[in-house]
Amino acid sequence: MILEIILGIVVITEGYVIWNLIRKTELLEVWVERFTQDIQVVQDELIKIDSTGHFEADDEVGTVFKLIKNTVEELKTLKGEPVNAN
């Protein structure tokens, strides 16, 4: 009888732990998806801003612009997709 009660408590506890971990994993997946979309929006905006290549060609602005582009490229590698080097 005592063994059955202990096993019941263990099963209920394990069920709660599994449910809680699944809920947290789903929240993390949603966050990662939104973050991935934000990275893509930033990348698209950078491409649109420098469509003529003027920012990248300027010495002072070009250095900062290249650093921003490199940072976005590094973030794209975090989402697990291959990145094409430009």
NUDO-751968 format. One record per atom (N, C-alpha, C): residue number from 1; residue in three letters; atom name; y, z negated, x negated. Coordinates in Angstrom, 2 decimals, decimal comma. Atoms other than C-alpha are relative to their C-alpha. Layout:
BEGIN
NUM / ALA / CA / Y / Z / X
...
This chain:
BEGIN
1 / MET / N / -1,19 / 0,00 / -0,82
1 / MET / CA / 0,00 / 0,00 / 0,00
1 / MET / C / 1,27 / 0,00 / -0,87
2 / ILE / N / -1,16 / 0,08 / 0,89
2 / ILE / CA / 2,46 / -0,93 / -2,76
2 / ILE / C / 0,14 / 1,30 / -0,78
3 / LEU / N / -0,01 / -1,26 / 0,74
3 / LEU / CA / 1,49 / 2,18 / -4,73
3 / LEU / C / 0,58 / 1,12 / 0,85
4 / GLU / N / -0,52 / -1,02 / -0,91
4 / GLU / CA / 2,22 / 4,37 / -1,70
4 / GLU / C / 1,50 / -0,13 / 0,20
5 / ILE / N / -1,44 / 0,23 / -0,17
5 / ILE / CA / 5,66 / 2,81 / -1,25
5 / ILE / C / 0,73 / 0,44 / -1,26
6 / ILE / N / -0,62 / -0,38 / 1,27
6 / ILE / CA / 6,48 / 3,27 / -4,94
6 / ILE / C / 0,01 / 1,52 / -0,14
7 / LEU / N / 0,06 / -1,46 / 0,08
7 / LEU / CA / 5,31 / 6,89 / -4,85
7 / LEU / C / 0,96 / 0,65 / 0,99
8 / GLY / N / -0,94 / -0,51 / -0,99
8 / GLY / CA / 7,35 / 7,48 / -1,69
8 / GLY / C / 1,43 / -0,07 / -0,50
9 / ILE / N / -1,35 / 0,15 / 0,56
9 / ILE / CA / 10,48 / 6,13 / -3,35
9 / ILE / C / 0,22 / 0,99 / -1,13
10 / VAL / N / -0,12 / -0,96 / 1,11
10 / VAL / CA / 9,81 / 8,29 / -6,43
10 / VAL / C / 0,19 / 1,41 / 0,54
11 / VAL / N / -0,10 / -1,34 / -0,58
11 / VAL / CA / 9,35 / 11,41 / -4,29
11 / VAL / C / 1,38 / 0,21 / 0,62
12 / ILE / N / -1,32 / -0,11 / -0,61
12 / ILE / CA / 12,56 / 10,75 / -2,35
12 / ILE / C / 1,08 / 0,11 / -1,08
13 / THR / N / -0,96 / -0,05 / 1,10
13 / THR / CA / 14,47 / 10,11 / -5,58
13 / THR / C / -0,03 / 1,35 / -0,69
14 / GLU / N / 0,12 / -1,32 / 0,63
14 / GLU / CA / 13,13 / 13,29 / -7,17
14 / GLU / C / 0,57 / 1,09 / 0,90
15 / GLY / N / -0,55 / -0,98 / -0,94
15 / GLY / CA / 14,02 / 15,26 / -4,05
15 / GLY / C / 1,52 / 0,00 / -0,03
16 / TYR / N / -1,46 / 0,09 / 0,07
16 / TYR / CA / 17,61 / 13,99 / -4,18
16 / TYR / C / 0,51 / 0,58 / -1,31
17 / VAL / N / -0,43 / -0,51 / 1,31
17 / VAL / CA / 17,90 / 14,77 / -7,90
17 / VAL / C / -0,07 / 1,53 / -0,02
18 / ILE / N / 0,16 / -1,45 / -0,02
18 / ILE / CA / 16,59 / 18,32 / -7,40
18 / ILE / C / 1,07 / 0,63 / 0,89
19 / TRP / N / -1,01 / -0,53 / -0,91
19 / TRP / CA / 18,91 / 18,92 / -4,42
19 / TRP / C / 1,38 / -0,05 / -0,65
20 / ASN / N / -1,30 / 0,16 / 0,64
20 / ASN / CA / 21,91 / 17,60 / -6,37
20 / ASN / C / 0,18 / 1,01 / -1,14
21 / LEU / N / -0,09 / -0,96 / 1,10
21 / LEU / CA / 21,15 / 19,79 / -9,40
21 / LEU / C / 0,14 / 1,43 / 0,51
22 / ILE / N / -0,12 / -1,34 / -0,58
22 / ILE / CA / 20,72 / 22,89 / -7,25
22 / ILE / C / 1,42 / 0,22 / 0,52
23 / ARG / N / -1,36 / -0,10 / -0,52
23 / ARG / CA / 24,08 / 22,21 / -5,55
23 / ARG / C / 0,99 / 0,20 / -1,14
24 / LYS / N / -0,90 / -0,13 / 1,15
24 / LYS / CA / 25,82 / 21,79 / -8,92
24 / LYS / C / -0,17 / 1,36 / -0,68
25 / THR / N / 0,25 / -1,31 / 0,60
25 / THR / CA / 24,18 / 24,94 / -10,28
25 / THR / C / 0,66 / 1,11 / 0,81
26 / GLU / N / -0,63 / -1,01 / -0,85
26 / GLU / CA / 25,39 / 26,98 / -7,31
26 / GLU / C / 1,51 / -0,04 / -0,15
27 / LEU / N / -1,44 / 0,09 / 0,21
27 / LEU / CA / 28,93 / 25,66 / -7,77
27 / LEU / C / 0,40 / 0,61 / -1,34
28 / LEU / N / -0,28 / -0,56 / 1,31
28 / LEU / CA / 28,81 / 26,60 / -11,44
28 / LEU / C / -0,12 / 1,52 / 0,02
29 / GLU / N / 0,15 / -1,44 / -0,11
29 / GLU / CA / 27,56 / 30,09 / -10,60
29 / GLU / C / 1,20 / 0,63 / 0,69
30 / VAL / N / -1,19 / -0,51 / -0,69
30 / VAL / CA / 30,48 / 30,59 / -8,20
30 / VAL / C / 1,19 / -0,02 / -0,95
31 / TRP / N / -1,09 / 0,10 / 0,95
31 / TRP / CA / 32,91 / 29,40 / -10,88
31 / TRP / C / -0,09 / 1,10 / -1,06
32 / VAL / N / 0,19 / -1,03 / 1,02
32 / VAL / CA / 31,44 / 31,76 / -13,47
32 / VAL / C / 0,32 / 1,38 / 0,58
33 / GLU / N / -0,28 / -1,29 / -0,63
33 / GLU / CA / 31,65 / 34,69 / -11,05
33 / GLU / C / 1,51 / 0,20 / 0,15
34 / ARG / N / -1,46 / -0,11 / -0,14
34 / ARG / CA / 35,33 / 33,98 / -10,32
34 / ARG / C / 0,65 / 0,19 / -1,37
35 / PHE / N / -0,53 / -0,11 / 1,35
35 / PHE / CA / 36,04 / 33,56 / -14,04
35 / PHE / C / -0,22 / 1,41 / -0,53
36 / THR / N / 0,31 / -1,36 / 0,42
36 / THR / CA / 34,34 / 36,88 / -14,73
36 / THR / C / 0,94 / 1,00 / 0,66
37 / GLN / N / -0,92 / -0,89 / -0,71
37 / GLN / CA / 36,46 / 38,60 / -12,09
37 / GLN / C / 1,41 / -0,12 / -0,57
38 / ASP / N / -1,33 / 0,20 / 0,59
38 / ASP / CA / 39,62 / 37,06 / -13,58
38 / ASP / C / 0,11 / 0,69 / -1,35
39 / ILE / N / 0,00 / -0,67 / 1,30
39 / ILE / CA / 38,68 / 38,35 / -17,04
39 / ILE / C / 0,14 / 1,51 / 0,20
40 / GLN / N / -0,07 / -1,43 / -0,25
40 / GLN / CA / 38,19 / 41,83 / -15,61
40 / GLN / C / 1,39 / 0,41 / 0,46
41 / VAL / N / -1,35 / -0,30 / -0,47
41 / VAL / CA / 41,57 / 41,72 / -13,85
41 / VAL / C / 0,97 / 0,00 / -1,18
42 / VAL / N / -0,87 / 0,05 / 1,17
42 / VAL / CA / 43,28 / 40,69 / -17,10
42 / VAL / C / -0,22 / 1,22 / -0,88
43 / GLN / N / 0,30 / -1,18 / 0,82
43 / GLN / CA / 41,52 / 43,46 / -19,01
43 / GLN / C / 0,59 / 1,26 / 0,62
44 / ASP / N / -0,55 / -1,17 / -0,68
44 / ASP / CA / 42,53 / 46,05 / -16,41
44 / ASP / C / 1,52 / 0,02 / -0,09
45 / GLU / N / -1,46 / 0,07 / 0,11
45 / GLU / CA / 46,15 / 44,84 / -16,47
45 / GLU / C / 0,46 / 0,33 / -1,41
46 / LEU / N / -0,36 / -0,32 / 1,37
46 / LEU / CA / 46,26 / 45,01 / -20,27
46 / LEU / C / -0,10 / 1,50 / -0,26
47 / ILE / N / 0,16 / -1,44 / 0,17
47 / ILE / CA / 44,98 / 48,57 / -20,17
47 / ILE / C / 1,11 / 0,73 / 0,73
48 / LYS / N / -1,06 / -0,63 / -0,77
48 / LYS / CA / 47,51 / 49,47 / -17,47
48 / LYS / C / 1,36 / -0,18 / -0,69
49 / ILE / N / -1,28 / 0,27 / 0,67
49 / ILE / CA / 50,40 / 47,83 / -19,37
49 / ILE / C / 0,18 / 0,90 / -1,22
50 / ASP / N / -0,10 / -0,77 / 1,24
50 / ASP / CA / 49,61 / 49,66 / -22,59
50 / ASP / C / -0,63 / 1,38 / 0,13
51 / SER / N / 0,60 / -1,31 / -0,22
51 / SER / CA / 48,59 / 52,98 / -21,11
51 / SER / C / 0,54 / 1,05 / -0,96
52 / THR / N / -0,58 / -0,97 / 0,93
52 / THR / CA / 50,95 / 54,82 / -23,47
52 / THR / C / -0,22 / -0,39 / -1,46
53 / GLY / N / 0,26 / 0,43 / 1,38
53 / GLY / CA / 50,06 / 52,77 / -26,56
53 / GLY / C / 1,22 / -0,52 / -0,73
54 / HIS / N / -1,23 / 0,45 / 0,67
54 / HIS / CA / 53,62 / 51,63 / -27,27
54 / HIS / C / -0,09 / -1,45 / -0,46
55 / PHE / N / 0,10 / 1,40 / 0,40
55 / PHE / CA / 52,84 / 47,91 / -27,32
55 / PHE / C / -0,87 / -0,18 / -1,24
56 / GLU / N / 0,93 / 0,15 / 1,10
56 / GLU / CA / 49,93 / 48,27 / -29,67
56 / GLU / C / 0,57 / 0,60 / -1,29
57 / ALA / N / -0,56 / -0,65 / 1,17
57 / ALA / CA / 51,93 / 50,52 / -32,01
57 / ALA / C / 1,15 / -0,79 / -0,63
58 / ASP / N / -1,11 / 0,79 / 0,52
58 / ASP / CA / 54,91 / 48,15 / -32,37
58 / ASP / C / -0,53 / -1,11 / -0,90
59 / ASP / N / 0,49 / 0,98 / 0,97
59 / ASP / CA / 54,59 / 45,77 / -35,34
59 / ASP / C / -0,09 / -1,41 / 0,58
60 / GLU / N / -0,01 / 1,37 / -0,49
60 / GLU / CA / 55,63 / 42,43 / -33,80
60 / GLU / C / -0,76 / -0,13 / 1,32
61 / VAL / N / 0,66 / 0,06 / -1,31
61 / VAL / CA / 54,56 / 43,07 / -30,23
61 / VAL / C / -1,45 / 0,44 / -0,12
62 / GLY / N / 1,36 / -0,51 / 0,16
62 / GLY / CA / 51,49 / 44,99 / -31,37
62 / GLY / C / -0,96 / -1,06 / -0,51
63 / THR / N / 0,86 / 1,05 / 0,52
63 / THR / CA / 50,14 / 42,02 / -33,31
63 / THR / C / -0,40 / -0,97 / 1,10
64 / VAL / N / 0,30 / 0,92 / -1,10
64 / VAL / CA / 50,42 / 39,69 / -30,33
64 / VAL / C / -0,87 / 0,69 / 1,04
65 / PHE / N / 0,77 / -0,74 / -0,99
65 / PHE / CA / 49,09 / 42,38 / -28,00
65 / PHE / C / -1,46 / 0,15 / -0,44
66 / LYS / N / 1,38 / -0,12 / 0,52
66 / LYS / CA / 46,05 / 42,94 / -30,24
66 / LYS / C / -0,73 / -1,33 / 0,06
67 / LEU / N / 0,63 / 1,32 / -0,10
67 / LEU / CA / 45,39 / 39,19 / -30,36
67 / LEU / C / -0,41 / -0,30 / 1,44
68 / ILE / N / 0,35 / 0,21 / -1,42
68 / ILE / CA / 45,50 / 39,03 / -26,56
68 / ILE / C / -1,21 / 0,85 / 0,37
69 / LYS / N / 1,14 / -0,87 / -0,31
69 / LYS / CA / 43,15 / 42,02 / -26,29
69 / LYS / C / -1,29 / -0,53 / -0,63
70 / ASN / N / 1,19 / 0,55 / 0,66
70 / ASN / CA / 40,75 / 40,45 / -28,82
70 / ASN / C / -0,51 / -1,23 / 0,73
71 / THR / N / 0,41 / 1,20 / -0,74
71 / THR / CA / 40,75 / 37,17 / -26,90
71 / THR / C / -0,70 / 0,38 / 1,30
72 / VAL / N / 0,64 / -0,44 / -1,25
72 / VAL / CA / 39,94 / 38,98 / -23,65
72 / VAL / C / -1,37 / 0,60 / -0,32
73 / GLU / N / 1,30 / -0,57 / 0,38
73 / GLU / CA / 37,16 / 40,89 / -25,43
73 / GLU / C / -1,00 / -1,11 / -0,31
74 / GLU / N / 0,88 / 1,13 / 0,28
74 / GLU / CA / 35,72 / 37,60 / -26,70
74 / GLU / C / -0,45 / -0,68 / 1,28
75 / LEU / N / 0,36 / 0,59 / -1,29
75 / LEU / CA / 35,82 / 36,21 / -23,18
75 / LEU / C / -1,00 / 0,87 / 0,74
76 / LYS / N / 0,94 / -0,90 / -0,66
76 / LYS / CA / 34,00 / 39,30 / -21,92
76 / LYS / C / -1,41 / -0,19 / -0,56
77 / THR / N / 1,33 / 0,22 / 0,56
77 / THR / CA / 31,14 / 38,55 / -24,32
77 / THR / C / -0,63 / -1,26 / 0,59
78 / LEU / N / 0,53 / 1,22 / -0,60
78 / LEU / CA / 30,79 / 35,13 / -22,67
78 / LEU / C / -0,68 / 0,26 / 1,33
79 / LYS / N / 0,65 / -0,27 / -1,28
79 / LYS / CA / 29,86 / 36,73 / -19,38
79 / LYS / C / -1,33 / 0,71 / -0,15
80 / GLY / N / 1,33 / -0,52 / 0,24
80 / GLY / CA / 26,82 / 38,30 / -20,99
80 / GLY / C / -0,14 / 1,49 / 0,06
81 / GLU / N / 0,05 / -1,45 / -0,06
81 / GLU / CA / 27,73 / 41,95 / -20,82
81 / GLU / C / 0,39 / 0,56 / -1,36
82 / PRO / N / -0,40 / -0,60 / 1,28
82 / PRO / CA / 27,93 / 44,22 / -23,87
82 / PRO / C / 1,43 / 0,50 / 0,08
83 / VAL / N / -1,40 / -0,40 / 0,06
83 / VAL / CA / 31,46 / 45,02 / -24,97
83 / VAL / C / 0,11 / 1,24 / -0,86
84 / ASN / N / -0,24 / -1,20 / 0,78
84 / ASN / CA / 32,52 / 48,48 / -26,12
84 / ASN / C / 1,20 / -0,24 / -0,90
85 / ALA / N / -1,11 / 0,20 / 0,94
85 / ALA / CA / 34,65 / 48,21 / -29,25
85 / ALA / C / 0,93 / 1,20 / 0,06
86 / ASN / N / -1,01 / -1,06 / -0,07
86 / ASN / CA / 37,88 / 50,19 / -29,04
86 / ASN / C / 0,59 / 0,24 / -1,36
